[in-house]
Amino acid sequence: MTTHHETIRQYDKMLDNLGKWLDKAEEHAKAKKFDADLLAGARLAPDAFSLAQQVQAACDQAKFAAAYLSGKKAPPHPDTEKTLAELRTRIQSCKAFLATVEEKDFAGSEDRKVAPPWLPKGWFRGDDYLNGLSIPNFYFHATMAYAILRHNGVEVGKMDFIGGLNIQEG
């Protein structure tokens, strides 16, 4: 069984991957001679979030899961990022927060009461919040960010999505 701490470590890894996708987006824009920051506003559909909003939402899922399940306070982010550099800063800020949450902070988190402010009349058990909402929502937004970049010709592939693997020799 995966612990809550291991899930937060996986979010951290995926945020690293997301930052690398943004690097590839800049390389693509440079090669094609257009302003890479135009990609921040790119969408898959008119009613869908932009790349910037997808990155913001993925970061929010990671930081709020860590905060709600550890009892810590998440850093504020006003969702004002408009450039790839600003999105990278957002990712780094969230990763820095995730690094402050230790395994011991998740003691009892499976039963912790999680009451997000957007759910004024209800709450989740920690396990139900993480498994039923946070994990699928995090991967939804990360996947949409990846898809927007692919749709716009950025050469990212499956291994860019998965990221580094701890392969043992022998």
C-alpha positions in Angstrom: 0.0 0.0 0.0 1.3 3.4 -0.9 1.6 5.9 1.9 0.5 9.5 1.7 4.1 10.6 2.0 5.0 8.4 -1.1 2.2 10.0 -3.0 3.5 13.5 -2.2 7.0 12.3 -3.3 5.4 11.2 -6.6 3.7 14.6 -7.0 7.2 16.2 -6.5 8.7 14.0 -9.3 5.8 14.8 -11.7 6.3 18.5 -11.0 10.0 18.0 -11.9 8.8 16.4 -15.1 6.4 19.3 -15.8 9.3 21.7 -15.5 11.3 19.7 -18.0 8.3 19.8 -20.4 8.4 23.6 -20.2 12.1 23.5 -21.0 11.3 21.4 -24.1 8.5 23.9 -25.0 11.1 26.8 -24.9 13.5 24.8 -27.1 10.6 24.1 -29.6 9.6 27.7 -29.7 13.2 28.8 -30.3 13.6 26.3 -33.1 10.3 27.4 -34.7 11.1 31.1 -34.0 8.0 32.1 -31.9 7.6 33.5 -28.4 7.5 30.5 -26.1 5.2 32.4 -23.7 2.4 32.1 -26.2 2.2 28.5 -25.1 1.1 29.6 -21.6 -2.3 30.6 -23.1 -2.7 27.5 -25.3 -5.7 25.3 -24.8 -7.1 22.0 -26.1 -10.6 23.4 -26.4 -12.2 26.9 -26.0 -13.8 25.9 -22.7 -10.7 24.2 -21.3 -8.0 25.5 -19.0 -4.9 27.1 -20.7 -1.5 25.6 -20.1 -0.8 28.1 -17.4 -4.1 27.1 -15.6 -3.2 23.4 -16.0 0.2 24.0 -14.3 -1.4 26.1 -11.6 -4.0 23.4 -10.9 -1.5 20.6 -10.8 0.7 22.6 -8.4 -2.4 23.3 -6.3 -3.4 19.7 -6.0 0.1 18.7 -4.9 0.5 21.5 -2.3 -3.0 21.2 -0.9 -2.8 17.4 -0.6 0.5 17.8 1.3 -1.0 20.6 3.5 -4.4 19.0 4.2 -2.9 15.6 5.0 0.0 16.9 7.1 -1.7 19.7 8.9 0.6 22.3 7.5 -0.4 25.5 5.7 0.1 25.6 2.0 1.8 28.6 0.5 -0.5 31.1 -1.3 -0.3 31.5 -5.1 -2.6 34.1 -6.7 -2.7 32.4 -10.1 -1.2 35.3 -12.0 1.4 33.4 -14.0 1.5 34.3 -17.7 5.0 33.2 -18.8 6.8 29.9 -18.8 9.4 31.4 -16.4 6.6 32.4 -14.0 5.2 28.8 -14.3 8.6 27.4 -13.4 8.8 29.6 -10.4 5.3 28.4 -9.3 6.5 24.8 -9.7 9.7 25.4 -7.7 7.7 27.1 -4.9 5.4 24.1 -4.7 8.3 21.7 -4.7 10.0 23.7 -2.0 6.8 23.4 0.2 6.5 19.7 -0.5 10.1 19.2 0.6 9.2 20.6 4.1 6.6 17.9 4.7 8.2 14.9 6.3 6.9 11.3 6.5 6.1 11.7 10.2 3.8 14.7 9.4 1.4 12.2 7.8 0.8 10.1 10.9 -2.9 9.5 11.1 -3.6 11.3 7.9 -5.7 8.5 6.5 -8.4 9.5 9.0 -7.7 13.2 9.1 -10.6 15.4 8.4 -10.0 17.3 5.1 -12.4 20.2 4.7 -11.4 22.3 1.6 -12.8 25.8 1.6 -14.6 25.2 -1.7 -16.6 22.5 0.1 -18.3 24.6 2.8 -20.8 21.9 4.1 -18.8 18.8 3.9 -15.4 17.1 4.4 -13.4 14.0 3.4 -11.5 11.4 5.3 -7.8 11.8 4.4 -7.7 8.6 2.4 -10.9 9.4 0.5 -9.7 12.9 -0.3 -6.3 11.7 -1.6 -7.5 8.7 -3.5 -10.9 9.9 -4.7 -10.0 13.5 -5.6 -6.4 14.6 -5.3 -4.6 11.9 -7.2 -7.0 11.8 -10.2 -7.2 15.6 -10.3 -3.4 16.0 -10.1 -2.9 13.6 -13.0 -5.7 15.1 -15.0 -4.1 18.6 -14.9 -0.6 17.2 -15.5 -1.8 15.2 -18.4 -3.7 18.1 -19.9 -0.5 20.3 -19.7 1.4 17.5 -21.5 -1.4 17.2 -24.1 -1.4 21.0 -24.8 2.3 20.9 -25.4 2.1 17.8 -27.6 -0.8 19.4 -29.5 1.4 22.4 -30.2 4.2 20.3 -31.6 6.5 20.1 -28.5 8.4 16.9 -28.7 7.6 15.3 -25.4 7.0 11.5 -25.2 6.0 8.8 -22.8 9.4 8.8 -21.0 9.2 12.6 -20.5 5.8 12.0 -18.8 7.1 9.1 -16.7 10.5 10.7 -15.9 13.4 9.0 -14.3 13.2 5.5 -13.1 15.1 3.7 -10.3 16.2 0.7 -12.3 18.3 -1.8 -10.5 21.1 -3.7 -12.3 21.4 -7.4 -12.5 
